Amino acid sequence: MLFQRVSKGVVTIASGSWTKVTCKCCFTDAVRPLLVIELNKDVQLETKEWIISKIEAPANKQGAQLLAHPGEDDDGDMILVAAPSCTLLRNAEALGLSKAYRDGTMLAFSYPDRANFKNADNVEELLTLAEQQYISKKELDDLKAGTNESIPGCSKDKGSLYPGELIFQKLEKSGIVKTMYPLHDKEKLSAFSKQWYSQFNFGVQPLDYIHSYFGGTVAFYFSFLGFYTLSLLLPAVLGAVLYFLPWNSLNGQVLLAIFNVVWSTVVLELWKRRSAELAYGWGTLLLNSTFEEPRPNYRGTMGHNPVTRRWEPYFPSAERKKRIWFVSTPVVCAFLWLTVMGMVAYFYLEWCAKDYYSREPSWLAMPLLYLPSVLHILYVDFMNHVYKTVAHMLTEWENHRVESDFQKHYTLKVLVFSFINCFAVLFYIAFYKQDLELLRKRLASLLIVSQIINQVTEALVPYLQERFLPSQGTKQREADPHIDKLRAQGCQPEYPGLFAEYIELFVQFGYLSLFSCVYPLTAALLFLNNVTEIRTDALKICKLFRKPFVAPAANIGIWQTAFEALGFVSVISNCWLILISPQVTGYCQENGVSFRYALLCTIALEHVLIILKVVIAFVIPDLPKWVRIKVAQLEFRSRQALKTVA
Amino acid sequence: MLFQRVSKGVVTIASGSWTKVTCKCCFTDAVRPLLVIELNKDVQLETKEWIISKIEAPANKQGAQLLAHPGEDDDGDMILVAAPSCTLLRNAEALGLSKAYRDGTMLAFSYPDRANFKNADNVEELLTLAEQQYISKKELDDLKAGTNESIPGCSKDKGSLYPGELIFQKLEKSGIVKTMYPLHDKEKLSAFSKQWYSQFNFGVQPLDYIHSYFGGTVAFYFSFLGFYTLSLLLPAVLGAVLYFLPWNSLNGQVLLAIFNVVWSTVVLELWKRRSAELAYGWGTLLLNSTFEEPRPNYRGTMGHNPVTRRWEPYFPSAERKKRIWFVSTPVVCAFLWLTVMGMVAYFYLEWCAKDYYSREPSWLAMPLLYLPSVLHILYVDFMNHVYKTVAHMLTEWENHRVESDFQKHYTLKVLVFSFINCFAVLFYIAFYKQDLELLRKRLASLLIVSQIINQVTEALVPYLQERFLPSQGTKQREADPHIDKLRAQGCQPEYPGLFAEYIELFVQFGYLSLFSCVYPLTAALLFLNNVTEIRTDALKICKLFRKPFVAPAANIGIWQTAFEALGFVSVISNCWLILISPQVTGYCQENGVSFRYALLCTIALEHVLIILKVVIAFVIPDLPKWVRIKVAQLEFRSRQALKTVA
């Protein structure tokens, strides 16, 4: 289904072949609707028309320079939005996307020089669907009210706008716009989705398709997941060999501890290189940082932004710091305390259970021994859930101006908590109790239980839902066969984002790098888990949720740092586990080595491993050679261009 | 003395008032000679004329777009070079220098928008003398030969040029150009130099003058030196109090060890902020990285550069890596081994001396006890010297293509060696011998001896030389009163650069942060040393050496990392010194605490201090708030500009 611009300003839907459309400044072979704006049912026609006029107005009239269509009825609750190529291309330049130049190399796209880029005449080929949708969304988000403007068809109170207010934020806050979502392209999706989530195609995901269809951050998540899963093969095989072979008892734990430290460093470094290759191929390696608009939930008294000099809500950063230090920090600490208390309760209960069992040993009382563990795992899971909600509320209340600050503070809160919540017990067992047998049991039950929970909630439920229950969208479609297929997409639940997925990976990477030397099967179990994880995540994003708006990305961002930080902690825990391993303590006793000497050696080993980590990170270049040459070429060319222009 | 452009292409020296000059594309109120090219005496007139024509040719004829004057005689051995404002301004844009905009804020200079910058009509005000000289030098360095060109007036062999060869590199290699140096401006220099190096103006150096006269890296060196010296006041006072007060013995060493770790972290973080403020004020905060031309000494078979596609010498990086790993690394290791052997010899000698003294104690044999120390200090100094020469030769032989790679490898070599050479003995005494008394004695003698050597070689000799011996330049001037004053500047020795100065700071920062807790007077001694150091360094650059070409800089570069790395090592050494301090060992013995427990506590302290360091570095923002807002404004404006243009 396509738009047809019949005369200036009027666009109708033309189903069937692609139709020529001319915008005020460019000529586009065809446009298609990229996203849907769903309005409230009781929105006035004049409000809808005003929104459409804003969307279609050119930049010099503070419009979004997009194409809008009022859906089936002029007064219906839907606006379809498409984008002319000039708008898309100008934004591609502003974002700093690189595209294939005439001579085949990737070059930062330049609107004035657009004729020299491949597919310059066909924006559908030049920009991916995800990029087009992201740019259109960004244009809408950036729409600002002029002076003395207000939303027509609204009460004065509800429709008032201050100059420079972000229009779509206001529309969403006042409930006029219910939701916005990018549209699926079923044809494109089916071209790769089946192969992605249902066939057995080990390690080879259709990454380029994923990138062009779903966009940067999603593609990077799946690339990282695939890369990490593949790299689990080596520790999985090594661990299985050590676990099952008779010379297990020899030096397996020491070997595995050192292997883990080196492996985690090398994998993260190699991922950086892989990530740079992908980003180069996707044209996002040299992305511009965009100037961020305030978040929708940002509140404050009106004032002048010191940077832009615009009149907008202003919230003093001193006040925010107060909130962070005097409210958020204590609350976070309280949660950490609750977690530690939960751990104490767990150990007490376990002691009770053992005590009871030792007094009245019976076949029936056996499960009682496992009850505290299971209870605690459930408690941890529950706390995790509650804390995330609280952390989100707190971060919201801290009132960060831009989304990236919000994300940073939220991520930090959740990471600290996840770390304590998931690993405190294991650290306690390893460092304080120094009971390796218990650590092994605990790790095994954690991996197996969380694996089962994970598979059930993430795989089985969606599978059954998809298989046996018709989705909400399908139901509605059947009830009213005339309703636009588009609407069905809007009925799907919103995509929950990648945050939870990354936290899951963070936790399992922690199990592996921090403690897996006492339980060599860890990597193999995680490998199995991730092979299904890829498929369930793929199924979720393709079928079960609404398509998300996804920004272009150059890497996995803050998560790289989080994983690397875990790598440093893993040096400490692995060295400690070496020190208290039966192999080392046995050796010390046999040869009369004092604990003092063994401890000093361990500290030396710790420092050597940390230096080794730093050296490995330094020796492996972050960019592969060919990418470095390409980037140097690119910079050289733009410098040459600057000279010529000047 | 100024240039006067009489008719196109011809420039004469006009002494006295500034004279109007018009270049092909711009109108400059006045130009003055910025640098001198000294030719070999036997250079042919036609060669000199060819060089001048190259210097004056416009960019589209592959010239340097500068103004040249043949000195007193047309066939003399000198060329004076000046720069028209258009050349200077275009290069200012290419370098990414920020300048004051009409509204007072700093903005990346833009040549097309030059009219809106303050002092746009007066390049002397807009660009500093150092920037003008650097730009002129860069234009000369970048001069490339055209196709089928050769140096006239030379033998065919000597004068052949391949297309794209860097002309001035060739001229210097073939001995046609003896040297190039920027000219002093005695008036400007005397305006601030006296106050700088001779008056007692504690902590307040005329930094802005230094920056505009000498340029970026020099100004940053002196700023860092001043900042660091000032920040020494706190540990100097604290150390002196602990040293002289009776409660010295209490917990002084423990207190000072922890103080040292925190102090070094905070100082380096605050320096980053200070450095950003300076860079903002000097317009170098957002410098462009320039595309570097090959080094003069880069050799190789001719080939196509993969980045620029230019025809130039090419040396495969695999071959370079072979040289680094199979020659340089073993040689460096051999030197490190020699250093350690020297240390062993020192301890052996000291043992001998003590043995002798215990057998035949006499007043005369007393000095013998100090002989090994003095000998070893001299050996260390000697090795330092030899190694630097060898390291330079090796790095030269590794054949790095660009100067920054060369500097990186050379700096790394020298840093590793300096670290071992200066600190190995102290580490040996602290960690292996665990003899705090010896460590204290050693540190005191190192500080005092090196201070004396330093003052004599760096301060007294130049002072006496300046005072009593007429400099070479002055002598020559007296012998031939007609000789140009300019020539006198060329007779001064070349400025040796800041590398040795930074290494000196690195070593003293090491003494302070690694070991000073056992000898609390360290900071006070270093403070005294640095107060004179600032003055002698200032005297050297102002009076005793030829003026150097200095690049604009945004910070102290790699040295920040080197000092920060030292900070991490200092955590280890300070924790260890706490562990073996008499206070802690005494406490352990009194209270029956096992060594094992004390060791575990120390390790915990080490990890806490490292986390504290990381947290401090994270909590103190790298840019002060006002600089952050300015930078955000700047980025916002350039983004707005991009939108308007597009």
HADDOCK unambig.tbl for C-alpha pairs under 7 A between the chains (distance, minus, plus):
assign (segid A and resid 90 and name CA) (segid B and resid 646 and name CA) 6.48 0.50 0.50
assign (segid A and resid 111 and name CA) (segid B and resid 646 and name CA) 6.88 0.50 0.50
assign (segid A and resid 291 and name CA) (segid B and resid 636 and name CA) 6.60 0.50 0.50
assign (segid A and resid 307 and name CA) (segid B and resid 629 and name CA) 6.03 0.50 0.50
assign (segid A and resid 307 and name CA) (segid B and resid 632 and name CA) 6.12 0.50 0.50
assign (segid A and resid 307 and name CA) (segid B and resid 633 and name CA) 4.63 0.50 0.50
assign (segid A and resid 308 and name CA) (segid B and resid 633 and name CA) 6.42 0.50 0.50
assign (segid A and resid 308 and name CA) (segid B and resid 636 and name CA) 6.89 0.50 0.50
assign (segid A and resid 596 and name CA) (segid B and resid 596 and name CA) 6.05 0.50 0.50
assign (segid A and resid 629 and name CA) (segid B and resid 307 and name CA) 6.00 0.50 0.50
assign (segid A and resid 632 and name CA) (segid B and resid 307 and name CA) 6.11 0.50 0.50
assign (segid A and resid 633 and name CA) (segid B and resid 307 and name CA) 4.64 0.50 0.50
assign (segid A and resid 633 and name CA) (segid B and resid 308 and name CA) 6.42 0.50 0.50
assign (segid A and resid 636 and name CA) (segid B and resid 291 and name CA) 6.62 0.50 0.50
assign (segid A and resid 636 and name CA) (segid B and resid 308 and name CA) 6.89 0.50 0.50
assign (segid A and resid 646 and name CA) (segid B and resid 90 and name CA) 6.49 0.50 0.50
assign (segid A and resid 646 and name CA) (segid B and resid 111 and name CA) 6.91 0.50 0.50
